[in-house]
């Protein structure tokens, strides 16, 4: 009967795994659609000189150069307009029209006559050359399923710059998502200098302050549109049952991935997802964190993707390897202060993986299970190397703070129910044991823990309540001076310490010594809860 119950639930779980994180629809831009929009702006915004220049640009008999000149006049005459004013709408419409015009020329310089040429911005710290992007388009992106859309009013036209995974502009980056590439929020602004007018694309995630018509101004920006478009180019789901059941099929995609190009002036925040999950589960947090100017200008976001059927120690070892790879790529001389101020944020099982990054392994770990040092075990060289990689580790020097969301430090009773047991036996690990190795390893283990390391030895068995494996982690010393924080859900019942988030009870998530502990009215998704996200924002600002 229990097995039948488990089998009946499998289709439900698999159907949930297909749910998208956000719904995305991009409005296609064309000269005709832009002209229609410009005509609407003219009708709604009177007869100002700027609107008159925009109207002249719609004359179908104009040459490309004359049309561009009229659009530049409209942009110049409305440059000082404040947001939500008639001339500001004219400025945005003129900028949009110039973007479509220049994109149709592959952003080649446009001679205007009388010694003038309309150019574009170059690639710098604060601007991009649009020719380096695979696609650049206005933020006419319809988004559903996000709680809020993170935008700000200001000068210019918010756009999305997409860089395909193989784009030359991404050469030298350590973690480009293989399906999606990168997306950047940029803002197009018309600069109408006398002899060298330009269509400039500002990197608003780097700096959103600009000088317009002799005054300091904020750039208009849309930080949700690039995030949503990036998701639409990838798998766009926050559950992955296959990666739990068949980690052998997903192991090749294990890695640390960037959200944007590496910036040595920003502190990395590494997000680690939980069991049966994916990095997309952090989208609500990233989207809402980007609303804070200080956070988006001081932090960069990375994501660790791993097949969640792996034992926690194995996944932690993979993250350590990825951090080594990033160090070698971005800070080989170990001279970047920001790299060594890294923050880890781990949800659920991702919290256990994060915890292992600030603890000391080695003898303190293997001595809890056996008396023979791993290097002395009579195992095949391949297996011995794998075991040493898993158990011999030191606290990561770059990790300066950790935030645990609904982390099951002492396990969960749900990991011992019939459905969990059923899935546990389905899991196919990406590595196996030779019979000779299995016998040798079992004989080296103490009898009271021997059953923990035989099949199915995977993530689900690891998470059982009061598991000796989890107790072994808690017994490992933490790196001194690294603060850690807990965010714990109580389902809104207000009954802590007798509370639970529905998956992990408070007694399992609570850690003595935490710098702070925040109880939020959520289920197991405390990292998606508005109060949980607000707490992460508070911690990140504290870290600066």
C-alpha positions, 0 to 999 in steps of 0.5 A: 500500500505504501509503495502504491501511494508513492507511485501515485504521487510521482506524476504529481511531483513530475508535473510540478517540475514543469512549472515555469518560474516566470511567464515572458513575452517580448514585444517585437519592435519594427519601424511601423510599430515604433511609428505608431507609438510615436504618433500616439505620443504626439497626439497625447502631448500637444504641440511642443517643439520636441513633439513637432520634431518627432512629427517631422521624423514620421514623414515617409519621404525623408532620407534616413539621415534627415529622419535621424536628424529630426529625431535628434532634434526631438531628443535634444529639445526634450532632454531636460524633461522630467519623468511623467511629463509630456516631453519626457514621453517624446524623448523616450519615443525619439530614443526608441525610434533611433534605436530601431533605426540604428539597429537596422544598420547593425549600429554602423555610424550614420552620416548626417551631413554638414560634418556630423555623424550619429555614432554609438557608445564604446565598450567601457566600465559604464557603457556597452558597444551594442555591436558586441551584444547578440541582441539589444531591445527596449524593455517591452517585455510582458512578465507574469508570476513575479511578485514585483517588477523592479524598475526606476523612473529617470532619463533614457529608454530602459533596454535589455542587452542579451549576449549568447553563450558563445558571444565573443564578448563573454570570452574569459568568463568562468561561468556562462549559463550554457543555454541562456548566456548573459542579459544586462540591463542597459539604458539608451540615452541620446547625446546631442553634442554639436558635431558628434551625436551619440546613442549611448547604452549605459550599464545601469547595474554598474552606475545609474547616475548620469549628467543630462542637460547640465544636471545630475539625473537618474537613468530609467531602468528595468532590472526585471526584464533582463532577468525574465528574458534570461530565464526564458532562454534557459530551463525556466523552472525551479524544480528538477526531479530528474536531477534528483533521481538521475544525477548521473545524467545531470552531473556534467552541468554541475557548476558555479554560474554567473549572472553577469560578467565578472566585476572585480569591484563587486562582492560575490553572493553565491546562491545554493539551491536545495533538494529537487530544486534549481537556481531559478528558485532564487529569482524572487530574491534577486529581482527584489534585491536589485531594487536596492541601488547600494546592493546592485552596485556593490554585489554580483550574483552567482549560482551553484547548480548541482544534481540534488541526488548527490550526497551532500558531502559530494556536492560540497566538494564540487562547490569547493572545486568551482570556487578554486576554478573561479579563484584561478580565473579571476583572482590568481594573485589573491589580491582582490579584497572583494573576492575574499568577502564572498557571501553564501546563501543556502536554501534547505539542503543548499544550507548544508552544502554552504555549512561545509564550506566554512568547516574543517574536515579531514581527521575530524570528519573521517574519525567519526566513522572509521579508524583508518585514514582514507589514504591508507584504504585498500581501494582503487586509485579513482575511488580513493581520490574521490573519497579524499576530495570529499573528506579532506577539506579546510574552510574556504578563505573567500567565504566571509558570511553565510545565510541559512534559509530553512536549513535542515542541520539535524534532518527532517522526518519527511526524509524517512516517509514512504515517498522519500524512501521510494525516490531514494531507491530510484536515485542513480549516482554518477559514480559506482563502486567496484565490488572489491571497493565496496567490500573494502570500504564497508570493512573499514567502517565501524559496524554502527555506521556501516549501513549509512554508506551502503546503497542507497547512500544519497542526498535523501538518506543523508537528510533523515532526522537526527542522521549520524551524517548530519551530526558529523557535520555539526561536530566539525569546527567552523572557521572562527570569525565567519558570521552566519545567520538563520532565516526560518519559516514557521508557517505564520503560526508564531509558535517557535520554538515548537514550530516547523516550516512544514518540511524542516522543524525549528529544532533542526534549523536552529543553530547556536551561535548565529549572528541573527535568527529571523522567523518569517511567516512562510513554509519551506520557501523562506528564501522566497518570502518577502520578509525572508528577502528583506532579511537577506537585504539587511544582512547584505547591507550590514556586510558592506 
